[in-house]
Amino acid sequence: MRKIGVSGAGEASGRVIELGSEVMLTVLRSDHCGVDDADGLAAQADAIRDRASGLAAECGSAYTLARASLAAPNEIPADRRDAHLGRALADAAEAPLRIGSLALDLVVLASGIVDELAPRFRPDAIGAATLAAAAAASCERLVEVNLGVSSDDARLKAARRSSDLCARSVAALQAAT
């Protein structure tokens, strides 16, 4: 079995979006998938995959830097420590916030075509959306923990909105099949 290395849940969530996009690409590039403009929609899935790959790497780097800063706070000059740690945690929350938004893009793509798909491809599209919803939920929690903010923080609200919309869309897809 091939081992996949990730630094944490944020990077893993980005990789999950990559995999969900790959599933959608496979579906949309299949003969007789039943979707009008399958090539254009495949290009959207490909763009989501590429963005997810970049965000996963960015998330991994930010998390690694934040973890290193938190592990050795005394190595940071005292007069800059709070600002440095705050920035490191904010940076570690930014990529998961964007991954959660990207997850919603994938859910919207899958939801928008599932009814057009040939029946044999529908479970794969729903599966891709389900993966994306799980990634969005993971990212919501990471944003909350990394920022350590109140529930009225705009970034946390955005992460929750993406996660909630993903979950509701997937629930509707699953109920309809």
N, C-alpha and C positions, 0 to 999 in steps of 0.2 A: 504494500500500500504506500502510495506517495504521501510524504509528510508535507504539510503546508504550514509554514511558520508565519505567525502573526504576533504582533506586540500586545494586543489586547482586543477587547470587544468592539471598539470602534473600527479598527482596521478590518476585523472579521466581518463586521456589518457591511462595510464597503465591498468586501469580496463576495458576500452573499448577493448583493445587488448585481455584481458582475455575473455571477452564476445565473441569477434569474433572467438577466438580459440575454445570456447565452441560450437559455431555454426558449425565450421568445424569438430569438434569431433562428433557431432550429425550426420552430413552428412556422414562422413566416417564410422561410426559404424552402419549405417542404412543398412538393408537388401536391396540388389539390387541397391546399389549406383552406380555400374558400373565401379568402379575404380580398376585397378590392384594394388596389394599391399596396399589395404586400411588400413590394420593393421599397416604397417610401416609408412604410411602417418599420421595415427591417432597418432602414437607415436610422430611424429614431432609436430603435433598440440598440443599435451599434453605438450611437452617440452616448446613450445612457451608460453602456458598458465602459466606454472609454473614460467618461467622467468619473464613474465609480472606481475605476482602477487608479486614477490620479488622486482621488479623495482618500482612498484606502491607504495609499502610500503617505499622503500628507498627514492623515490621522495617526498612523503609526509613528511617524517622526515626532509629531507634537506630543504624543503620549509619552514617548521615550524621553524627550527633553523635560517634560513636566515631572515624570517619575524621578529622573536624576536630580532635578532641583529640589524636590521634596525630600529625597533621601539624604541630601547634604546641605540643608539650609544654612548652616554655619559657615559654609564656604562662600556665601554671598555676603558682601559688605552689609552690615546692619542697617545703614541708612538707605539701602536700596532693596533690602530683602522683601518687605511686604509688596512693594510694587512689582518686583521680579517674579515672585511666586504668584501673585494675582494675574500677571500677564501670561505666565506659563499655563495656568489653569484655564484662563479664557481662551488661549490658543488651542488647548486640548479639547475645548468644547466646540470650537468653530467648525472643525471638519465633521464631527458627528451631526451637528445641526444641518449642515449641507447634505450629508448622506441621507438623513431623514427626509429632506425635501426631494432628493433624487429618488428615494424609495417611492414617494407619492407619484412621481412621474412614471415609474414603471407600473405601478398599480393602475394608474389612469390608462396607460397604453393597453395593458392586458384587459381591463374592464371594458374598454371601448370596442374591442374586437371579439370578445368571447362569443357573443351571439352569432357573429358571422362565420366563425370557424366551423370547419367540418367537425362533427361530434367527436371524432377520435383525437382531435387536438385540444379540445376544451380543458381536459384535466391538466394538461401541461401549462396552459395559460393561467389557470386558477392556481396551480402550484407556484408559478413564477410570482404571481401577485401575493401569495401567502408568504413566500420567502421575503419579499420586499416589506410586507407588513411586520414581520418579525424583526427585520433589520431596523425599521423605523421605531419600533418599541424599544429596542436595545439602545438606539441613539438618543431617544427621549430621556432615558434614565441617565445616560452618560452626560448629557447636557446639564441635567439637574444636579448631579453629583459634582461635576467639574466646576460649575459656576457657584454652587452653594448659595443660590439666590432665593428670593421670595417668589411665590407663585405668580406674582404680577409682572415679573421680568419679561420683556418682549421676546427675548431669545428662547426662554423656556416655553412661553405661550406658543411660539412658532413650532418648536419641537413637538409639543403636545398636539397641536393642530394637525401636523403631518401624520403623527402616529395614529391619532383618532380617525382621521379620514381614511387612512390605509386600512385600519381594522374594520371600520364600518363597510367599506367597499368590498373587502374580502368576505365579510359575513354575508353581504347581499349576494355576491357571486356564488358562494357555497349554498345558500338557501335556494337559489334559482336553479340549481342543477340536481 
